[in-house]
Amino acid sequence: MPQAKSTHSAAAGPPAPSRAPHQPAEVSLDARTPVGFFAVGVLFFVLGVSLLPFAVNRIDQYFYQAIPLAVVHVFTLGWITAVIMGVMYRYVPALTRTALPSPRLAWIQLALYVIGASGMITHFAIGIWPGLWLAAIIVFASILMFAWNILPGVMSQVGRGVAETGMFLSLCFLVAAALLGTLLGLDKSYDFLGGSLLSNLAAHVHLAAVGWVTLSICAVSYRMLPAFLLPTIRLPAAAKWQLYALATTVVGLVAALLLRSGMASTFAIAISLSMVWYLLIVARLVRTRRMPLDWTPLHALAGVIGLATAAGLGIALSFVGGDSALGARLAPAYGAMGLLGFFSNFIVGMSYQLFPGFVARARTSAGRASVTIAEISITRTRLLVFVTLNGGVLLLAGGFVKNAVHVAQLGAAMITVAGLVYSAVTLWTLSFAFRDSIPRAARETTLRILPE
């Protein structure tokens, strides 16, 4: 039976422009490259959620220890950063209509990133600092390769496109966070930085968590949510200024922390206000939507709650300090709400829409049999993932604040269940970018609507 054709999906990106005969073809990005980054990120997520229940006791004792630092970097480096890199590798060329300077470098960058991130996590866990900073140098080199590929495209659109502006700013923070993290590792061996250890660490954390990840999420959501919600209003011009405000306040907070200025609390409040601005913009889009709320915006809304809670904990932490008894309880709760309540909720929700689209495009680009997004998506597990992930995050953070280890352990166990179920389903979807076979649903369907 003839196969019907649908319009090209947003997740798959625009079709490649045609070229005249005899014109040399440009080297384009392998469509499987972003999927490779996604697969690496999900595998690190499996590691993180598997280790979390065993690390709760250590984290509850004090957050600045070898095992807690290792677990945090599994989520930040392995899971969150790898996925965001994959998204940027697809969307920056599509949004800016520019080719990457070195598409083939992306696979080398991914290999180095896996080696460096794995080395950092391992040496955090065993407390060997020379191995840590050597691995950090490899990660830093990988991030410079990533910036080399991505920055030229987004730089040309700074001030024009909202998403492109946010991606440019976030990339600058990523490089700064990686540099400061490498210096902190070297400082463990050579003791040259000076200043307060916790203040220097907090500066690195906020460069990475707020400057890199939060700014990236804001930028990507300004692009993705309108496509998923179909609001009746256009994205307001204020969205760009919210990104500028967030970037400016992050710079102020990091400077205050490094200089040990009393302005840190002021900038922490300013960051929270800029995120309230973001929430108001998103709320208008949700309120005027023409599409029903599915699991993608529901996870985004749960992430908004996680963001608001993390912001409140962050402000409180800036006043009491991480070296106080209360601060030692607030810090891990702040990390749990940020890493799992906000960042992970957003990534999980967006992955339901983006990952199958990327896989479908990778198959058609490689000349494999086409599949539909529905055929490579398993939806029946999404309620379980949503409930156990968000319930677990609330119990984990609440247990840390109340110093109730058994509550935190229950929350960690729920997060493990959610993470393993989500990861198994997601890795099954991603696998179709690298194999010739098609899912059973595609073989059993007589009439299929395929992407072009």
TACOR-V561773 format. One record per pair of residues at least 24 apart in sequence whose C-alpha atoms are under 6 Angstrom apart, sorted by the first residue. I is the first residue (numbers start at 1). J is the second residue. D is the distance in whole Angstrom. If there is no record, write none. Layout:
# TACOR-V561773
I,J,D  I,J,D
This chain:
# TACOR-V561773
4,449,5  5,449,6  5,450,5  6,451,6  8,451,6  8,452,6  11,354,5  11,357,5  12,357,5  12,358,6  12,361,6  29,103,5  31,362,5  32,362,5  34,86,4  37,82,6  37,83,6  37,86,5  38,83,5  41,78,5  41,79,4  41,82,5  41,83,6  44,78,5  44,79,5  45,79,5  48,74,6  49,416,5  50,416,6  53,409,6  53,412,5  53,413,6  66,124,5  66,125,5  67,125,5  70,121,5  70,124,5  70,125,5  96,153,6  98,153,6  100,149,5  101,149,6  109,142,5  112,142,6  113,139,5  113,142,6  133,182,6  133,185,5  133,186,6  136,182,5  140,178,6  162,240,5  163,219,4  163,220,6  166,219,5  167,216,6  170,211,6  170,212,4  170,215,6  170,216,6  173,207,6  173,211,5  173,212,5  174,212,5  177,204,6  177,207,5  177,208,5  199,257,5  200,258,6  203,254,5  203,257,6  229,289,5  229,291,5  230,289,5  230,290,5  231,285,5  231,288,5  231,289,4  231,290,6  232,288,6  246,271,6  246,274,6  265,318,5  268,315,6  272,311,6  296,349,4  296,350,6  299,345,5  299,349,5  300,346,5  303,341,6  303,342,4  303,345,5  303,346,6  306,337,5  306,341,4  306,342,5  307,342,5  310,334,5  310,337,5  310,338,6  329,400,6  329,401,5  330,401,6  333,397,4  333,400,6  336,397,6  359,433,5  362,433,6  363,433,6  372,450,6  375,441,6  375,442,6  376,429,5  385,418,5  388,414,5  388,418,6  389,415,5  389,418,5
